[in-house]
Amino acid sequence: MGSPLRQQRRGKGSPNYQSNSHKSKGDVETKRAETKGTVVDLIHDPGRTSPVAVVEYEDGEQRNILAPEGLAVGDEIELGVSAEVKPGNTLPLGELPEGVPIHNLELQPNDGGHIARSSGTYAFVVTHEKDGVRVKLPSGEFKKLNTQCRATVGKVAGGGRKEKPFVKAGNKSKAMKARGKAYPKVSGVAMNAVDHPFGGSAKPGKAKTVSRHASPGRKVGNIAASRSGKKKQ
């Protein structure tokens, strides 16, 4: 019997595949109520690529939000339909003008935000339509969303992160360890035959597209792909 596959080891949940939760600064989620708040601190979260702003709201509750570019300690932010369109404020997509950079975009109303959360990323409203709002995502994809989905104005801070080289393998390893990522990542074809279904040759010995109902040990490559290969013109 060969060694467990990478996804099997990850599924086991060993310490090598877990981020250090004791270093985490907590969840980053937009408050659902219409309210105002004041930025009381800007902090570094080891498990995130972007800085985090600690906001104290009118009811005394403190929450973490993603810090947009230009946000400083002492600034006031606002959540709601009547909020001004400025960095840090959160508004429904239906109230946002076209072309304004936004981040922490919700996929469903009041889900807290899921899209454009890493450093330097942003989306923007392309057009307002009768049945929704069409948004261009950081990937370049266009997606139509509910007008009640909220987003925070501005780009996520820390945009120059990738411009600084790691220089040493140890720096890269520590950065990956803080986020619970396996590093270094070895390709299946570079392994021995006992370690991976693709191992033991220069090419995968079996088809890379596997069924959704395949056993866990066979789920490598393109899992339940609708199509694969170069698209014919």
Secondary structure, DSSP 8 states (H G I E B T S, - for coil): -----HHHHHHHT-GGGS--GGG----B---SS-EEEEEEEEE--TT-SS-EEEEEETTS-EEEEE-BTT--TT-EEEESTT--SSTT-EEEGGGS-TT-EEESB-SSTTS---BS-STT--EEEEEEETTEEEEE-TTS-EEEE-TT-EEEES-BS-TTGGGS---SHHHHHHHHHHTT--SS---GGGS-TTT-TTTTSSS-SS-SEE-TTS-GGG--SEET-S--S----
